[in-house]
């Protein structure tokens, strides 16, 4: 009978409760950038790096979505400003990115802002 010798090698990688590797966000960003610069297919790059293809595809998609997100933020306002805006005849809304919406049709500007807020 032979003796089986088992050795546990600790690589320092974090693992989740199911034993899957947890890749830090910075590393995921590096890998996606390397993939884009490589000219390889996603499948080939994932295989070369030892990454599960669906996981890697999810990282690529998440970065694409993140890049297209708009940094628009709104400030909560009461309705007391509405009467003064209507009396002045014009309403102006400025977004943090510098975009400005100005109109004499207050109801339309209010509707636009409500639609943007979803």
C-alpha positions as CSV (number, residue, x, y, z in Angstrom):
1,X,0.0,0.0,0.0
2,X,1.2,3.5,-0.9
3,X,1.1,6.5,1.2
4,X,-0.6,9.6,-0.2
5,X,1.1,12.9,0.6
6,X,-1.1,16.0,0.4
7,X,0.3,19.5,0.5
8,X,-1.8,22.6,1.0
9,X,-0.4,25.6,-0.9
10,X,-1.6,29.0,0.3
11,X,-1.5,31.5,-2.6
12,X,-3.0,34.4,-0.6
13,X,-6.0,34.6,-2.8
14,X,-9.3,35.5,-1.1
15,X,-12.1,33.0,-1.5
16,X,-15.8,33.3,-1.0
17,X,-17.9,30.8,1.0
18,X,-18.2,28.5,-2.0
19,X,-14.5,28.4,-2.5
20,X,-14.4,30.7,-5.6
21,X,-11.6,33.2,-6.0
22,X,-12.5,36.8,-5.2
23,X,-10.7,39.2,-7.6
24,X,-10.3,42.7,-6.3
25,X,-11.8,45.5,-8.4
26,X,-8.4,47.0,-9.3
27,X,-7.2,43.7,-10.7
28,X,-10.5,43.2,-12.7
29,X,-10.0,46.7,-14.2
30,X,-6.3,45.8,-15.1
31,X,-7.4,42.5,-16.7
32,X,-10.1,44.1,-18.8
33,X,-7.7,46.8,-20.0
34,X,-5.1,44.2,-20.9
35,X,-7.8,42.2,-22.8
36,X,-8.8,45.3,-24.8
37,X,-5.1,46.0,-25.7
38,X,-4.4,42.4,-26.5
39,X,-6.5,42.1,-29.6
40,X,-7.5,38.6,-28.5
41,X,-11.0,37.3,-28.3
42,X,-12.6,37.3,-24.8
43,X,-12.6,33.5,-24.8
44,X,-8.9,33.2,-25.6
45,X,-8.0,35.9,-23.1
46,X,-10.0,34.4,-20.3
47,X,-8.5,31.0,-21.0
48,X,-5.0,32.4,-21.1
49,X,-5.5,34.2,-17.7
50,X,-7.3,31.2,-16.1
51,X,-10.6,33.1,-15.7
52,X,-14.0,31.5,-16.1
53,X,-15.4,33.0,-19.4
54,X,-18.8,34.0,-18.1
55,X,-17.2,35.8,-15.1
56,X,-14.8,37.6,-17.4
57,X,-17.6,38.6,-19.8
58,X,-19.5,40.0,-16.8
59,X,-16.4,42.1,-15.8
60,X,-16.1,43.5,-19.4
61,X,-19.8,44.3,-19.5
62,X,-19.8,46.0,-16.0
63,X,-16.9,48.3,-17.1
64,X,-18.7,49.2,-20.3
65,X,-21.9,50.0,-18.3
66,X,-19.9,52.0,-15.8
67,X,-18.2,54.0,-18.5
68,X,-21.6,55.0,-20.0
69,X,-23.2,56.0,-16.7
70,X,-24.1,59.7,-16.5
71,X,-22.8,61.5,-13.4
72,X,-26.1,63.5,-13.2
73,X,-27.3,64.1,-9.7
74,X,-30.3,66.0,-8.5
75,X,-30.9,68.1,-5.5
76,X,-34.2,67.7,-3.7
77,X,-36.3,70.9,-3.7
78,X,-39.7,71.8,-2.3
79,X,-42.4,73.3,-4.4
80,X,-42.2,76.8,-2.9
81,X,-39.9,77.9,-5.8
82,X,-42.6,77.1,-8.4
83,X,-44.7,80.2,-7.7
84,X,-41.7,82.6,-7.9
85,X,-40.5,80.9,-11.1
86,X,-44.0,81.3,-12.7
87,X,-44.2,84.9,-11.7
88,X,-40.7,85.6,-13.2
89,X,-41.9,83.9,-16.4
90,X,-38.9,81.7,-16.7
91,X,-37.5,78.6,-14.9
92,X,-33.8,77.6,-15.0
93,X,-32.5,74.2,-13.9
94,X,-28.7,73.6,-13.7
95,X,-27.2,70.2,-13.3
96,X,-23.9,69.5,-11.6
97,X,-22.2,68.8,-15.0
98,X,-23.0,72.4,-16.1
99,X,-26.0,71.4,-18.3
100,X,-28.7,74.1,-18.1
101,X,-32.4,73.8,-19.0
102,X,-34.2,77.2,-19.2
103,X,-37.7,77.7,-20.4
104,X,-40.7,80.0,-20.0
105,X,-42.9,76.9,-19.9
106,X,-42.4,76.0,-16.3
107,X,-44.7,72.9,-16.4
108,X,-42.6,71.4,-19.2
109,X,-39.3,71.9,-17.3
110,X,-40.9,70.4,-14.2
111,X,-42.1,67.4,-16.3
112,X,-38.6,67.0,-17.8
113,X,-36.9,67.0,-14.4
114,X,-39.5,64.5,-13.0
115,X,-39.0,62.3,-16.1
116,X,-35.2,62.4,-15.6
117,X,-35.5,61.5,-12.0
118,X,-37.5,58.4,-13.1
